[in-house]
Amino acid sequence: MQKVYFDNAATTSIRAEVITKMVSVLQEDFGNPSSTHSYGRSAKNHIEQTRKNIADYLNVKASEIIFTSGGTEADNLVINSAVRDLGVLHIITTKVEHHAVLHTVQEIEARNNVTISYVTIKPNGSIDYNHLESLLSSSTDKTLVSLMHINNEVGTILDIERVGSLCKTYDAIFHSDMVQSIGHYEIDLNKLQVDFTAVSAHKFHGPKGVGFAYIRKNSGLKPLIFGGEQERGYRAGTESVHNIVGMDEALRLANANLEEERGYVTGIKQYFIDALKSNIDNVKFNANCDDPKHCTYTLINVCLPISHQKAGILLFHLDINGIACSKGSACQSGSSKGSHVLTEILSDEDLQKPSIRFSFSKYNTKEEVDYVIKVLKEFMSS
């Protein structure tokens, strides 16, 4: 049985170079970075060099990079602290955000005097920018806008410059979950009018359990986790040095090979789109994810013309044939509920059909695409 991994939006395999770097740190630089002896200083140096490197990649100050356990923690840190410390009484977001944002704002709404407004989502997955401006212009309270840069399920790309400009015009704070974009696109946070971002290393061939928050200088945020003075006081707890170094190496390689690998992955995606159109009648590309100007090059989300009765076993059939993909984000794929993203953009009729997300990396091949198409055709004709 052939094995095909098309679930890279959920997580990516770690590059061999990253593993080598991490093993070296685990073996040789195991000191506590808060210790003042040579072992501690060596570990601390790794952390601060990584902080500087990441800041250089994103054209920001090293002091603005705060290491976390991943994107979810970074989102929680920013949103909760903005309400507690910055006087935010109004949060503008959408119903297609990652649950790290959605569930956080819902919890805040339940226990605080905070109003949550949801920007209208168009059928193609884009936000209604006019509605966003209307919400901003009519807001009389301190406002936080939280909108993801690239949607993790359908790949829609936010016009982040436009949103940043609107937030500045109406004196709103702007937070963007950039988990699906950093490591895949050139990002200059100094040019973008973004106050806070969340990033996760395992989305760009780094280790799980590590990420960072970008927190613009003099933001006024305070920590959520108390204890030591690690991470400039934002996040107490002994740092995971080997993971931080692994993230640094993964992001370095992602940026160094960005143009070449983006071209390759774009080719894989287009080959898959063409193969689906040629072999499966009435296939639909959710949120116009077949449009390269509208959606990221790293994934497609397709609605397949399969009966509701057969839809329930499609993922199982793909899995037993060695194909890894997802019906939505990995965080909810074990849930009996449907995708909250697709619920917002698909018709009732299409919601009865199976929608599958296939997401790609530099390690995928056209031969793998051919195999998936073969398995899908056999299933649909059986």
Residue pairs with C-beta under 8 A, 6 or more apart in sequence:
1 321
1 322
2 321
2 322
2 368
2 371
3 322
4 322
4 323
4 324
4 364
4 368
4 371
4 372
5 13
5 324
5 361
5 363
5 364
6 323
6 324
6 325
6 358
6 359
6 360
6 364
6 368
6 372
7 324
7 325
7 326
7 330
7 357
7 358
7 359
8 298
8 299
8 359
8 360
8 361
8 364
9 152
9 153
9 180
9 203
9 298
9 299
9 326
9 329
9 330
9 357
9 359
10 326
10 329
10 330
10 333
10 359
11 202
11 203
11 208
11 330
12 202
12 203
12 204
12 205
12 206
12 361
13 205
13 361
13 363
14 202
14 205
14 206
14 207
14 246
14 250
15 205
15 206
15 249
15 250
15 253
17 249
17 253
18 205
18 206
18 207
18 246
18 249
18 250
18 253
19 246
21 245
21 246
21 249
22 207
22 242
22 243
22 245
22 246
22 249
23 242
25 43
25 46
25 241
25 242
25 245
26 242
29 39
29 42
29 43
29 46
29 241
30 39
30 43
30 241
31 37
31 38
31 39
31 40
31 41
31 42
31 43
32 39
32 40
32 43
32 238
33 40
33 43
33 44
33 46
33 47
33 230
33 238
33 239
33 241
34 40
34 44
34 228
34 230
34 238
35 41
35 43
43 239
43 241
46 241
46 244
46 245
47 67
47 239
47 241
47 244
48 62
49 248
50 244
50 245
50 247
50 248
51 62
51 65
51 67
52 62
53 248
53 251
53 252
54 65
54 212
54 247
54 248
54 251
55 61
55 62
55 64
55 65
57 187
57 251
57 252
57 255
58 65
58 182
58 187
58 188
58 189
58 190
58 214
59 188
59 189
59 190
59 191
60 189
60 190
60 214
61 217
63 217
63 232
64 214
64 215
64 216
64 217
65 212
65 213
65 214
66 74
66 77
66 212
66 213
66 214
66 215
66 231
66 232
66 234
66 235
67 210
67 211
67 212
67 231
67 235
67 239
67 244
68 74
68 77
68 198
68 210
68 211
68 212
68 213
68 235
69 209
69 210
69 211
69 240
70 200
70 201
70 202
70 208
70 209
70 210
70 211
71 98
71 100
71 177
71 179
71 198
71 199
71 200
71 203
71 211
72 100
72 198
72 200
73 211
73 213
74 197
74 198
74 199
74 200
74 211
74 212
74 213
75 98
75 100
75 101
75 104
75 146
75 175
75 177
75 198
76 100
76 104
76 224
77 213
77 221
77 223
77 224
77 234
77 235
78 175
78 196
78 198
78 213
78 215
78 221
79 91
79 101
79 104
79 105
79 108
79 144
79 146
79 175
80 104
80 108
80 224
81 221
81 222
81 223
81 224
82 88
82 144
82 173
82 175
82 196
82 221
83 89
83 91
83 108
83 112
83 114
83 144
84 222
85 220
85 221
85 222
86 142
86 144
86 173
86 219
86 220
86 221
87 142
88 114
88 141
88 142
88 143
88 144
88 173
89 113
89 114
89 115
89 141
89 142
89 143
90 114
90 115
90 116
90 117
90 139
90 141
90 142
90 143
90 144
91 105
91 108
91 109
91 114
91 115
91 116
91 117
91 143
91 144
91 145
91 146
92 117
92 118
92 119
92 132
92 135
92 136
92 139
92 143
92 144
92 145
92 146
92 147
92 172
93 101
93 102
93 105
93 116
93 117
93 118
93 119
93 145
93 146
93 147
94 118
94 119
94 121
94 127
94 147
95 102
95 118
95 121
95 340
95 344
96 121
96 125
96 151
96 153
96 154
96 340
96 341
96 344
96 345
97 146
97 147
97 148
97 177
98 148
98 152
98 177
98 179
98 329
98 331
99 329
99 331
99 332
99 340
100 177
100 198
100 331
101 146
101 148
101 177
102 340
105 116
105 146
106 116
108 114
108 116
109 115
109 116
115 141
117 135
117 139
119 127
119 128
119 131
119 132
119 135
119 147
120 127
120 128
120 131
121 127
121 128
121 344
121 345
122 128
122 345
123 345
124 156
124 287
124 288
124 294
124 345
125 151
125 154
125 156
125 286
125 287
125 288
125 289
125 294
125 295
125 341
125 345
126 156
126 294
127 147
127 158
129 159
129 162
129 163
129 166
132 145
132 163
132 166
133 166
133 170
136 143
136 145
136 166
136 167
136 169
136 170
136 172
137 170
139 170
139 172
142 173
143 170
143 171
143 172
143 173
144 172
144 173
144 174
144 175
145 163
145 167
145 172
145 173
145 174
145 175
146 175
146 176
146 177
147 158
147 163
147 174
147 176
148 158
148 176
148 177
148 178
148 179
148 180
149 157
149 158
149 160
149 176
149 177
149 178
149 180
149 181
150 156
150 157
150 158
150 178
150 180
150 181
150 184
150 296
151 180
151 287
151 341
152 179
152 180
152 329
153 301
153 328
153 329
153 339
153 341
153 342
153 357
154 286
154 287
154 289
154 295
154 299
154 301
154 341
154 342
154 345
154 357
155 180
155 287
155 289
155 295
155 296
155 298
155 299
155 300
155 301
156 287
156 289
156 294
156 295
157 294
157 295
157 296
158 176
160 176
160 192
160 194
161 192
161 193
163 174
163 176
164 174
164 192
164 193
164 194
165 193
166 172
167 173
167 174
167 193
168 193
173 195
173 196
174 193
174 194
174 195
174 196
175 194
175 195
175 196
175 197
175 198
176 194
176 196
176 197
176 198
177 197
177 198
178 187
178 197
178 198
178 199
179 198
179 199
179 200
179 203
179 211
180 203
180 296
180 298
181 187
181 296
182 197
182 199
182 204
182 251
183 199
183 203
183 204
183 205
183 206
183 250
183 251
183 254
183 255
184 203
184 204
184 254
184 258
184 262
184 296
184 297
184 298
185 258
186 255
186 258
189 197
189 214
194 214
194 216
195 215
195 216
195 219
196 213
196 214
196 215
196 216
196 219
196 221
197 213
197 214
198 211
198 213
199 211
199 212
199 213
199 214
200 210
200 211
201 207
201 208
201 210
201 211
201 243
201 246
201 247
201 250
201 251
202 208
202 209
204 250
204 251
204 254
205 250
205 253
205 254
205 361
206 246
206 247
206 249
206 250
206 251
207 242
207 243
207 246
207 247
207 250
209 240
209 243
210 240
210 243
210 244
210 246
210 247
211 247
212 247
213 234
215 221
215 234
221 234
222 234
223 233
223 234
223 235
223 236
224 235
225 235
225 236
225 237
226 236
227 236
227 237
228 236
228 237
228 238
229 236
230 236
230 237
230 238
230 239
231 239
254 261
257 362
261 362
262 297
264 362
265 297
265 298
265 360
265 361
265 362
265 364
266 292
266 297
268 360
268 364
268 365
268 366
268 369
269 297
269 298
269 299
269 300
269 360
270 292
271 366
271 369
272 300
272 358
272 360
272 369
272 372
273 285
273 290
273 300
275 369
275 370
275 373
276 283
276 302
276 373
277 283
279 373
279 376
279 377
280 304
280 305
280 373
280 376
280 377
280 380
281 305
282 305
283 302
283 303
283 304
283 305
284 302
284 303
284 350
285 300
285 301
285 302
285 303
286 301
286 302
286 303
286 342
286 345
286 346
286 355
287 294
287 295
287 301
287 345
288 294
288 295
289 295
289 299
289 300
289 301
289 302
290 300
298 359
298 360
298 361
299 357
299 358
299 359
299 360
300 357
300 358
300 359
301 342
301 355
301 356
301 357
301 358
302 355
302 356
302 358
303 346
303 350
303 353
303 354
303 355
304 314
304 353
304 354
304 355
304 356
304 376
304 380
305 353
305 380
306 314
306 353
306 354
306 379
306 380
308 352
308 353
310 379
311 352
311 353
311 354
314 354
314 356
314 379
315 325
315 327
315 354
315 356
317 375
317 379
318 324
318 325
318 356
318 372
318 375
318 376
321 375
323 371
323 372
323 375
325 356
325 357
325 358
325 359
326 333
326 356
326 357
326 359
327 333
327 339
327 354
327 355
327 356
327 357
328 338
328 339
328 341
328 342
328 357
329 339
329 341
332 339
332 340
338 351
339 355
342 351
342 355
343 351
346 355
358 372
